[in-house]
Amino acid sequence: MVERNFHELVAAQWAQKKFLCVGLDSDFEKIPEAARIDGVRGTLVAFNRAIIDATKDLVCAYKPNSAFYEAHGDEGFTALRETVSYIHDQARDIPIILDAKRADIGNTNQGYVTSIFDHLRCDAVTVHPYLGAEAVRPFLDRKEKGVFVLCKTSNHGSAEFQDMDVGGEPLYKIVARHIVESWNNNGNCGVVAGATYPAELAAVRTIVGDMPILVPGVGAQGGDLESSVKAAKNSRGGGFIIAASRAVIFASERKDFAGAARAKAQELDGAIRNAL
Amino acid sequence: MVERNFHELVAAQWAQKKFLCVGLDSDFEKIPEAARIDGVRGTLVAFNRAIIDATKDLVCAYKPNSAFYEAHGDEGFTALRETVSYIHDQARDIPIILDAKRADIGNTNQGYVTSIFDHLRCDAVTVHPYLGAEAVRPFLDRKEKGVFVLCKTSNHGSAEFQDMDVGGEPLYKIVARHIVESWNNNGNCGVVAGATYPAELAAVRTIVGDMPILVPGVGAQGGDLESSVKAAKNSRGGGFIIAASRAVIFASERKDFAGAARAKAQELDGAIRNAL
C-alpha cells in the first residue's frame, strides 16, 4: 500500500480552489440533541459523520482537536479513531490534520508519532517549537506527513513570548525563519499563524515563501476572513488552509444542524474564493 | 471528598528528604519478558505495578509520560488510567505528575484539564509556555493541581530557542521570570529545568525563588546528579524533584527487574541525600 502523502492530498484540493478546513472540535456539551445517541463515543462519532457528510465536497482538510476527545478518556480516543477512519472511507481525498500541539524530547516523541500517524492514521499534526528541531525530529522524519509548527497563535495572549524582541525581530518571525532554514529538510513543514493577527500572518508569509500556512481563528475567534486570505496566500495564490471550527460545526442546534453546518461552510468557501 | 493537593502531597515527601521521582516511561518494547502477560494493556499495567511496589517508599512522585501510553491508542490510555488508579490505591501519599507537555488555546485546554486531572486523576502536569499564560489559564485555575512549565529542557537541541538572547538574557530566563511574576497567582506553578544543564538550572533557581523545580535528565540522559541537586535545591534545602526514568525502570531485563529498579532507585535516593 502506498502511504498517503499529506502535501499531495492538500495540493490536489488547493488545485480545485478549496482552502477551507473544518475543525472537528466536537465539544460533547455543545452537540445538538438531534445528534445524540447512546453514549459519548457513539454521539461524538455520529455527530462527526453528519458534519463530514455535509461538508466533504467543500473542504481541503479536516482538523480534529485532540483535546475534545481526550476529555472523554478511552471512549474519546476511540471516537477520534473512528472519526478518522470514517474520513478515510467516505472522503478519502481529504487529508486529516490532528491539532494536538505536541512536542516532547527526542525518542519520547516516537510514541506520539506512532499514535497520531500510525494508530489514528492522521496525515498531519501541529507541534510546539520551544524544544527545537532536534527534539521533534521523529515528527520531521516522517516525510509523507505534514508537520505544522506553532508560530504566531490566534489567542489574544499570544504576544507574551511570541512577540518578544529577539535581536530586532519578534520571536515568532525567528521561529518562522528557523522552520524554513533548518526544520524543513524533508519538505514536510508548515506553520501556524492565526487569522486574528493579519499583519503578523503577512509577515510570516513573507518569511516562509510558498510553505503551507494553517490559519485558525476565523469564525468564532473573530479573525477577518478577507484580510487573512490576502495575507496567507503564497506566490501561486494558494498554499494556505483556513480553519473554522465552532462557527461551522455548531452553526445550529436545530434538527438540521448538518444542513446549517453545510450552509456556513459554503458561505466561508465562497468568501475565501472572493478574497483570492 | 477533599481534593488531593499536589503541593501538600509533594511537600510531605520533601519533609522526609525524598526527592526522587520515578518516570513511568514504560516503552512497551523495552519491558522485560518476565513482566509480559497477555496483551499490551495488561503488560503495561503489570510492569508499572511491579515498579511501583518496588519503589513507592523511595519516591516523592511518579511521572508517567503520556506518549508511551498514547502509542497504544485506547488500550494505552486505559493502561495509563489503571496505573494512576493503582498509585492512588497502593501509594496514596505519592503525587502523580503527568508528563504530557500540553498547551492549546483557552477553552480548548479544558479538554486536557478534564482528561488529565479528572478522568486520569493525575495531580500535576507539564505544559509548554509558547502560547502564554492567558492560553493555559484553565490549567492554572486548578489551584490544587501542579502546573510545571517547560523552561530549560534537557534535550541537547534545547538551545535553539530557549537560549536566544532577549534583551540581554536567554529566553528560558525570561520564561522563568514570567512564571514567577504573572503565571503563579494560585501558587500552583513549577518549572522544568534539565539536569543536563546545571548552570542554567542554577540560574532558574535564582529566578524562581522557592518554587518547585522538576529536573529531568539524570540517568540515561547523562545529567550529573550531584551538581543538579546543588543547583536545584531552594532556600529551605528542598523544593525540587529529580526525575529518572529509563535508568530505574529498565535497570535490568532479568526476572527480578523490579528488584533491580529498587536497587537503582535506592542508589539515586542515596546520592541525592549525599548531595544535599
Contacts between the chains, C-beta under 8 A, distances in Angstrom:
chain1	res1	chain2	res2	distance
A	25	B	108	7.0
A	27	B	111	7.9
A	65	B	104	7.0
A	65	B	108	5.9
A	65	B	111	7.6
A	66	B	111	7.8
A	67	B	104	5.6
A	67	B	108	5.0
A	67	B	109	6.7
A	67	B	110	7.4
A	67	B	111	3.1
A	67	B	112	5.0
A	67	B	115	7.5
A	68	B	108	7.4
A	68	B	111	5.0
A	69	B	111	7.5
A	70	B	111	5.8
A	70	B	112	6.3
A	70	B	115	4.1
A	71	B	110	7.3
A	71	B	111	3.8
A	71	B	112	7.6
A	71	B	114	4.4
A	71	B	115	5.2
A	71	B	119	7.2
A	72	B	115	7.8
A	72	B	119	7.4
A	73	B	77	6.3
A	73	B	81	6.6
A	73	B	115	6.6
A	73	B	119	4.4
A	73	B	120	7.4
A	74	B	74	4.8
A	74	B	77	4.7
A	74	B	78	4.9
A	74	B	81	7.2
A	76	B	115	7.8
A	77	B	73	6.3
A	77	B	74	4.7
A	77	B	77	5.1
A	78	B	74	5.0
A	81	B	73	6.6
A	81	B	74	7.2
A	99	B	104	7.7
A	101	B	102	7.1
A	101	B	103	6.2
A	101	B	104	5.3
A	101	B	128	7.5
A	102	B	101	7.1
A	103	B	101	6.2
A	103	B	128	6.8
A	104	B	65	7.0
A	104	B	67	5.6
A	104	B	99	7.7
A	104	B	101	5.3
A	105	B	153	6.3
A	105	B	154	6.5
A	105	B	155	4.1
A	106	B	155	5.9
A	108	B	25	7.0
A	108	B	65	5.8
A	108	B	67	5.0
A	108	B	68	7.4
A	109	B	67	6.7
A	110	B	67	7.5
A	110	B	71	7.3
A	111	B	27	7.8
A	111	B	65	7.6
A	111	B	66	7.8
A	111	B	67	3.1
A	111	B	68	4.9
A	111	B	69	7.5
A	111	B	70	5.8
A	111	B	71	3.8
A	112	B	67	5.0
A	112	B	70	6.3
A	112	B	71	7.6
A	114	B	71	4.4
A	115	B	67	7.5
A	115	B	70	4.1
A	115	B	71	5.2
A	115	B	72	7.8
A	115	B	73	6.6
A	115	B	76	7.7
A	119	B	71	7.2
A	119	B	72	7.4
A	119	B	73	4.5
A	120	B	73	7.4
A	128	B	101	7.5
A	128	B	103	6.8
A	128	B	128	4.6
A	128	B	130	5.5
A	129	B	130	6.5
A	129	B	161	6.2
A	130	B	128	5.5
A	130	B	129	6.5
A	130	B	130	5.1
A	130	B	150	6.1
A	130	B	153	7.6
A	130	B	161	5.9
A	130	B	162	6.9
A	131	B	150	7.4
A	131	B	153	5.3
A	131	B	155	6.0
A	131	B	157	7.3
A	131	B	158	6.1
A	131	B	162	8.0
A	132	B	155	7.1
A	132	B	157	4.0
A	132	B	158	5.9
A	132	B	159	7.2
A	132	B	160	3.3
A	132	B	161	6.2
A	132	B	162	7.5
A	133	B	157	6.3
A	133	B	160	6.3
A	134	B	155	6.2
A	134	B	156	6.3
A	134	B	157	2.5
A	134	B	160	7.2
A	135	B	153	7.4
A	135	B	155	4.8
A	135	B	157	5.7
A	135	B	158	7.3
A	150	B	130	6.1
A	150	B	131	7.4
A	153	B	105	6.3
A	153	B	130	7.6
A	153	B	131	5.3
A	153	B	135	7.4
A	154	B	105	6.5
A	155	B	105	4.1
A	155	B	106	5.9
A	155	B	131	6.0
A	155	B	132	7.1
A	155	B	134	6.2
A	155	B	135	4.8
A	156	B	134	6.3
A	157	B	131	7.3
A	157	B	132	4.0
A	157	B	133	6.4
A	157	B	134	2.5
A	157	B	135	5.8
A	158	B	131	6.2
A	158	B	132	5.8
A	158	B	135	7.3
A	159	B	132	7.2
A	160	B	132	3.4
A	160	B	133	6.3
A	160	B	134	7.2
A	160	B	178	6.8
A	161	B	129	6.2
A	161	B	130	6.0
A	161	B	132	6.2
A	161	B	171	7.5
A	161	B	174	7.5
A	161	B	175	6.9
A	161	B	178	7.7
A	162	B	130	6.9
A	162	B	132	7.5
A	164	B	166	5.3
A	164	B	171	7.5
A	164	B	174	6.9
A	165	B	166	6.9
A	165	B	167	6.7
A	166	B	164	5.3
A	166	B	165	6.9
A	166	B	166	5.6
A	166	B	171	7.7
A	167	B	165	6.7
A	171	B	161	7.5
A	171	B	164	7.5
A	171	B	166	7.6
A	171	B	171	7.5
A	174	B	161	7.5
A	174	B	164	6.9
A	175	B	161	6.9
A	178	B	160	6.8
A	178	B	161	7.7
